[in-house]
Amino acid sequence: MIIADRISKHFNGIEAVKDVSFQVSEGETMVLLGTSGCGKTTTLKMLNRLIEATSGRIEILGKDISKEKPEILRRSIGYVSQNNGLFPHYTVAENIAVVPKLLNWPANDIGRHTDRLLEQLKLPANFKDKYPDELSGGQQQRVSIARALIADPPVLLLDEPFGALDPVTRASVRRDFTELPALKQKTTVLVTHDVQEALQLGDQICLMDQGRIVQQGKPGDLLLRPVNEFVHAFLGQQLEDISRIYERIRAQA
């Protein structure tokens, strides 16, 4: 479904992404995991040409994306960013309807699909006439997810979609997101720095450092067979922190 073949990105002579390759099968979720500045978001944005690759080849649905117009490419790819990316002067309904209108959907179809997604994402129907600044951060992110999914794109790109939310809201939005019927059979690439999130959501994980993929494979492969000390330390430290938090909570209960 997605093939990245030795893609790189240079900014003013600095290699932000270096010779990265991976494949994502249909219906699979691949996680780009790593610390801030490791190149994971740049890699993600090259998949829908928000950032143009300096070199290498990317295929989506069997097509070389460099030969497609970016605006046409993006209509077939759902995209959710950390800061939600909603248009502040559009209502919720207008934000969700952006891609369907470009695809010339009938107004009745847009309304029906909007109502369905709002219900699935636990948002009241009367939110359609509200503006983004009238919503909480979690509500805004739910609207952003609805906008990405309404046209039923086969590919979904998620750039730390839960990262700006507080822990309670983050857990709630993530749970509702993973239970969405519209996610079935979606091919997804998720960027995160959260190990627990990567292990929970990823069918495969690409752990990145300094613009390169250090190790990729199923979650169990990285946990049980780390290829070097960086992988062991990155995964192990975060999992140890989580374990300590759980132990402290249990001791206080």
N, C-alpha and C positions, 0 to 999 in steps of 0.2 A: 504493500500500500504506500509506504514511504521509504525511499532509498536516499541516503546521504552518502556520497562517495568522495571522500578526501576533501571536504569543504574547509575553507580557511577564510578568515576575515582580518584585514589589516586596517588600523586607524592611524594615519600619520606615521607610518613606519612601524607601529607597534602591532604585534600579532596577538589579537584578542582571542582568536580561535585558530587552532593549528592542526590541519590534516585530520579532521574528524570524520569518521565513517560509522554508520549504523543502518539497520533496517527495522521497520516496524510493520508487523503483519496486520492484516485486516482484523478489526475487532480487538486489537491489543492495546494496552496502555504502557507506554514507555516513559520512565521518569529520568529527567536530566537533573542530577543531584550534585550539590557542591556548595562551597562557601561563596560569599559575595565576591564578584570580580573574577570568577573562574571561567566565564565564557558561556554559561548555560543559557542565559536570556538571549545573548547575541546569536547563539546557535538556533534557538527556537524561532527568532524573528527572521532568520534567513529562510525558514520553511515557507513563509507567506510573503517574502520579499519586502517586509518592513525594513529590513537591512539586506542589502545586496551582497552576496558572497564575492570575495575577491578571486577565489579560484575553487575548483571542484564542481560537482554536478549533483543536482537534487531532482529526483523524480517523485511525483505524487500521482497516484492513479495511472501509472504508466506513461506520464507525460513529463518531459523536461520543462520545469517551471520557468527557466530562463527564456523560453520561447513563447510564453503566455503573457498577456497584458496583466500587470499586477492587480488591477481592479477586478478583472474577470476571475483571476485565480482566487482572490480573497472572498468572492461570493460563494465558493464551494468549500471554504474553510472557516469553521467557527473559531473565534478568538476571544479569550477572556484575560484581561490584565489585572495586576494587583490593585491598581487605582480605579478600576471599573470602567473608565473611559466613556462614561455616559455623557451625552450632550446636555449641558445644564439648561439650555433654553427649550429643550424638547420635553414633553410629558413622558411618563413611563410608557404609555401606549405608542407614542411616536418614536421613542428610542428603540423599542422592540421591533417596530415595523420597518426599520431602515432597509434591511436587505430584501424582505418580501416586496417592498415597493419598487426596488431596483429590478426585481424579477417580474414585475407587473402582475402580482397576485391580485385577485379581486378583494375588495375591502372586507366582504363577509368572511372570506377565508382567513385573512389576517386577524380579524377580531376573534374568530373561533379558536385559532391556534394560540393567540395571546391569552385568552381566558383559560385555556387548558394548562399552559405552562405556569401561569400565575398560581393556579390552584395547586399544581404539583409542587411548586416551590414555596407553598405556605404563605402566599401573599393575597390579601383580600382583593376582590374584583374592583372595588372603588379606588384602588391605588392607580388605576390606569390614567387618571386625570391629574395625578400629583406630579411634581417636578422633583428631580434628584435631590435637591437641597432640603426637601421636606421629608426625606427618608433617612433612616439610620444607615450606618456603614454596612451592616449585614443585609438590610433590605436592598440597598443599592447594588450589592454584589449579586444578589438573587436576580435582580432585573438584568444585570449584565450577562448572567448565565442564560436567562431566557432569550435575550437578544442573540446570543451565539448559537442557540439551538433551534430557533423557530423555523428556519429554512431547511432543517434536517440535513446539515452538511455531513458528508461521510468522515471528515477529518476535523478534529477539535484540538486546538492549541491553548494551553493554560499556563500563563506566566504568573506563578505564585498567587493563584486566585484567592487564597484564603489568608495570605500573609499579613495583610493590613488589619485584620480583625482581631479583637480580643479573644482569649482562649475559649471562653464559653460560646461566643457567637461563632467562632471558627469551627468548633466541633459540630454545632448545630447545622450550619450552612453546608459543611462537608458531608454530613450524614444525609441531608436531604438531597444533595447533589448526586451522591453515589446511588441513591434509590430511584433516580429518575428513569422512567421507562424509555425516554428519548435517548438515553446513553447506551442502550443496547446496540451492539454491533458497531459502535463508534470506534474509530482508530484515533487514539489520543496520545499527545505528547504533553507531559506535565513538567514544569520547572518548579523545583522546591529546594530549600536548604534543610528541610525537616526530615530527619531519618525515619521517624515513626510514620509520617505521611507517605513517604516513599515506599516503605515496606507494606503499608496498608493498601495503597492504590496501584502499585506498579506490578505489571506482569514481568517486566524486565527493567533494570536500572543501569544507567550510564553514570558512573561517578566521575566528575570532572575536576581537574586541578590545573591552574595556569594555562587554560585554553586547550587542554588535551583530555581525552578520555583515558582515565587511569585503569579502570576495569569496568566491563559491562557483562551482564548476565542476569539470571533470575535472582530475586532477593536472597534466597538461601545460598547461592553461590558466593555472593559477596560476604555474607555473614560467616559462612563456614570455611570458605577457601579464599581469603583475601590474598591478592597477589603481592602486596608489599606492606610496609609499615604504615604508609599514609592511609591506605584503605582500612587497615585494622584500627588505627587510631581514630579516624573520622567516624566510623560506625560505632566503635567500641565506646568512645567517650560519651557520645550522645545517648547511647543505650544505657550506659552506667548512670548518667544524670537522670534519665527517666526512672530507672530502678530505684535510685535514692529518693526521688520525690514520692514514688509509690510507698516505699518503706516508711517514710516520715508520716505520710497520711495514715497508714495502717497503725502506726504507733500512737497517733493522736486520737484515733477513733475509740 
